[in-house]
Every structure is written in C-alpha cells, then in structure tokens.
Amino acid sequence: MKTAFSLAAGVALAFSVLALSSPASAQVADSLTIYNAQHEGLTKEWAKAFTEETGIVVTIRQGSDLEIANQIVQEGANSPADVFLTENSPAMVLVDGKGLFAPIEKATLDQVLPGFHPANGNWVGIAARSTVFAYDKTKLTEDKLPKSMLDLAKPEWKGRWTASPSGADFQAIVGALLQLKGEEATAAWLKGMKENATPIRGNSTAMKAVNAGQFEGALIYHYYYFGDVAKTGENTKNVGMHYFKNQDPGAFVSISGGGILASSKHKEQAQAFLKWVTGKGGQKVLRDGTSFEYAVGKGEASNKALTPIADLQAPKVEPSTLNNAKVTDMMTAAGLL
C-alpha cells in the first residue's frame, strides 16, 4: 500500500513542515514531530500558538488518516513521530490496536467531554465533526427530507443523492452504522447505497454538486458548509443543512483524535501538547478560528455559527471499536470501493 511517507516516494512527499520561531534558549529536546492527518491549517494554528506559549518547536508532517496510520505501523518502534493527529478515529484505533500508543495523562482525558476518548485512555479527542445531509433547498422542503440516514437506501431515493465512499470521513460514518445497527443492517444499507447513490470524490465536490442542482442531497460532515459560507458562499447558495438527530446513525459525531507514540523520545512535550490542545488554548482556536469543527473540551464553546453539540442528539458510539478493516471489506463487497 502506498503511504504518504513512503521512502520510495521520497521526492514526492506531501510534507508540510512548519518552522516556528522559538526562544534562543530552547533546546533540541524541546521539540515535537507531529504526523498530522487533521486539516493542515488548523494544526498549524495549534502548533504556532503552542510554541509561542511554551517555546517547544513543532514540526508537522502532513498526510491522510489511514496512510499515516499504516506508516506508523510500518515504522513501529523506529517511528520519528511523537504525536499523531487524525480527522477521524478509525486511524487511531488502527495504531492503538498494534500497541503503539503511550497512555494519555488523566488530567488531559478529564478535560474532554464524556465519550470523546476511548475507554482505555490511549488517545484523546481533540475536535469533532457532525454527519449531515446537505440538500438542495430549491428542490427539497423540510417535510421531504429523509427522517433517518437509513431512508437513503430506500427505492425512492434512487439517483437522488451522492457521497464520497472512498474517503475516511464516509468510512467513519459507516463504521458507526456497523457498531450501532450490526452487520446485517449495514450490509443492507450499503447495498441500497450502491443502487441509489452516485459516488463522487471528495466532500466539497459532493456539496458543490448539490449546490449546482446535480443531486438533491449529499451525506457529508458539517464543516464543509460552514467553511464555504464564511468565505464567498458561492458553493452553498442553494444548500441547506439537515441534522438527523434522535440518536440516528446519521447523527454520528466523529472524533478527531490525538495520540502519543510509545516510541517518542519527547513524551513530556507530547503530553504537554495534547493537554494544551484539549484545554482552553487549543479549544479557543476552534471557537474563534475558521475550521468550524466542534470543541470537545468540557465547558468550552464551539464556533457560534454551529448548532450546539448537545443539540445534535448524536448516538453513543464507542470510538475504540470503530472497525475500519471490516468497513472497507463490506464496502468493497458492496461494490462501493
């Protein structure tokens, strides 16, 4: 499997290295290497503010969730990474399943909302995103929207919606469905999706297609909509956001995670970074910035444009059991991958 950090692809590596100014007295030991699958801009904001506050130099290497997770597994005890950040939790589960994480300090775990870290405490939530149905307001009124994500597999939705099945975002949603409803129901839903949905590459592309009238709806995460509205709004003029709520699988809230590699030589700094990200400093970046991801710190507010996280009525999902390998097998069997 080709990875973002494959040595064979050295010249073409998509590394984003952030060089931050730091006090002249900072030692080499006061540094961190982050393998980052979160949005690059958000992690740069976190890293810059953290360095300004602590003097700890941060280097970021950018890639995608499962590419980096597989690279860490390949590197094992020889990984140069100190911290791994993801957009979705299945990549964290993959690394954790290989025993490659060091436990997160209890003080850090205690800073985040209940349910936003796995029971074993080997990684921690740093942000979150909600599943939504982005729909064409010129074609659908509220009474015509699907009541449940499961409705999208029904014959009446044939040819009317889109999604990006190859992306880690969508596969996390299917992982939640598998945990909540079981294998038989998930297989049936995937079969219906194969028959009804038109696959498209990328959540932004899916939303744009809805805005352009190509589809009546798309199953995506919420922040694509809010990010566009905050810029020009050109891709959301005709788009509305439908939240399934009612503990529906389509109300799944995906956790972006942070973990510390057991092989890290800078564990003290790594622990400090994750404590800062999940604390007031890091969560303030979410509240005041333009990532439009949800804050997960206790008592910390999200961006005021967002529906409050408590109002999403998300189902309870144990993040440590989101099984991406099983999901990809089932999606492949359904002809979606």
Salt bridges, closest charged atoms under 4 A:
GLU40 OE2 - LYS44 NZ 3.75
GLU52 OE2 - LYS48 NZ 2.63
ASP82 OD1 - HIS266 ND1 3.26
GLU87 OE2 - HIS39 NE2 3.23
GLU87 OE1 - ARG129 NH1 3.86
ASP110 OD2 - LYS106 NZ 2.65
ASP151 OD1 - LYS154 NZ 3.08
ASP169 OD1 - ARG129 NH1 3.55
GLU183 OE2 - LYS326 NZ 3.11
GLU195 OE2 - LYS191 NZ 2.89
GLU216 OE1 - ARG160 NH2 2.84
ASP288 OD2 - LYS284 NZ 3.06
ASP288 OD1 - ARG287 NE 2.77
GLU293 OE2 - HIS39 ND1 3.77
GLU293 OE1 - ARG129 NH2 3.15
GLU300 OE2 - LYS280 NZ 3.19
